Every structure is written in C-alpha cells, then in structure tokens.
Amino acid sequence: MRRFDIGWKTYLLPELHPEGWRFLAVFIAATLGLWLLWDWLLIPALMACVWCFFFFRNPKRMVPDRDGLVVTPASGIVQMVGEVDPPAELNLDPPGPRQRISVFMSVFDCHVNRAPIAGTVKDIVYSKGKFVNATLDKASEDNERNSVVLDLHGERGQLAFVQIAGLVARRIRCDLTKGQLVLTGEVMGLIRFGSRLDIYLPPGAAPLVAPGQNCVSGETVIADLASSEPERPGVLR
C-alpha cells in the first residue's frame, strides 16, 4: 500500500507565487494604516489580506505522471465543452474544428496556471482585445488573451491553450518562451483577477470532463490522448 502524508502547512500555508508578494505587501500596509485610523476596520482588512494570500497561492500539485494525459491548466469550474473553430492566430496543424474545454476561474480560485501536457512551445501569441465577462462565449475571440501552441511528443499533433482576461482581469503573465520544453503540470503563468482558460485538444481527442465540474490545476485529467474512451458526460447530484 502506497501512502502520502500531508501536513497542515500544505493546506494552510502553501507557497506564494512571486507575483503576489507586492500585492500582499500593499494589503498589509493598508491594513496597518486602517487599523491606526479606525479600529473597527481591522477585521475586514485582515480578511482582505487572507484573500490576497490565497488568491496568489501556488500549492504543490500531485500531477498524474502517465504519457498522454492532459490535465487542466487552471483551477475552477468547467464552463463549456464542445467542438469549435480555434481562433485564427493559433494557426493549428491540422486546421479545422477541435474540442475546446473552457475553465472559468473566480476571484476565489487559485490563479496560477500550469502546462496541460508535456511538449515543446511552438508559438506564443498575445492578442489585444476587450475585457468583457469571461463567462461569455465571445470572450474566446474578443477579449485580451495569450495563446500558447504546444508540439506534442510522438505523433499526437498540437495542443493549444489560451489565457483569457476577464471583466476585472488586467494582467496576463506567461513565463514560457518559444522552443521551451515543458512538463505536464509545470507552472507557466498567472492571470489576475478572475479569468478563463481555453484548451484546444488535438483532433480525435475526447473531453473527459463535463460542464459544471470543479477542476484542480495540474491534477484533474481533462483528456487522455492514449485512450479511445468517448466523451465523458456528467450528472448533477
């Protein structure tokens, strides 16, 4: 029997993404200032500090380590699943409709993004755009976004994932570079605050998640390129 012991720090004190330190410092400074001016604001200000910490948290993930598995690059709720035409800037090979999985991140979800599968970064395209509600389908092509195309190992073709800014999101961070080799579940960026990620699977791959399902970045399997299992439906209970 295999066993993995998890200490309390793993849950309550995860690592903080480097992007979060300056925001946390501002929140703490504001809390001290408000405390000196109005004692009754201390509690809500401390709650805001806790929210800031958990927004930028970067917990360790137990990434499924089997060839062909695609994991969600974002924590949140699967909003849409279906076959669509990818945005033109992706220039995917082969062209044509692909299965897209959209994961929406609320302001309470962990916003650190991870690589969905191992591969080589073929292209990174940043597109200026609007900041409409990320839950809308048109956000895939209308909103400001950062697109990453991966050449997969073997003969599995290409997979793309797109970081999409939302209604209050004004910052997309991508730490990848063209030609870089990435591993499944590797930290690759972050979006703040509230946003969406679209994943375009290779042709023939079936989604293994359903709309409404909760996902954990780097852990939840959303597709299996080595399996012939059909699309997996979900039932709300």
JOVEN-V861321 format. One line per field, one symbol per residue. ss: DSSP state (~ for helix, > for strand, _ for the rest). phi: phi as a letter, one per 30 degrees, with the letter a starting at -180 (. if undefined). Layout:
ss = ???
phi = ???
This chain:
ss = _______~~~~~___>_~~~~~~~~~~~~~~~~~~~~_~~~~~~~~~~~~~~~~~_>___________>>>____>>>>>>>>>___~~~_______>>>>>>>>______>>>____>>>>>>>>>__>________~~~~>_>>>>>>>>_____>>>>>>>>_____>>>>______>>____>>>>>>__>>>>>>______>______>>_____>>>>_____________
phi = .dbbdcdddedcbddcdedddddddddddddddddddbeddddddddddddddddcdbddccdecbejdccddbdlcdcbbldbddedddhdbddjdbdccccccddcddcdcbddadlcddabbccdadbdedddddddccddabcbccdddiccibbbbbdcdcdcdbbccbcdbdidccceiddblabbbiabbcccddejdcdcbbejddbceibddcabdcbcddecdbbdb
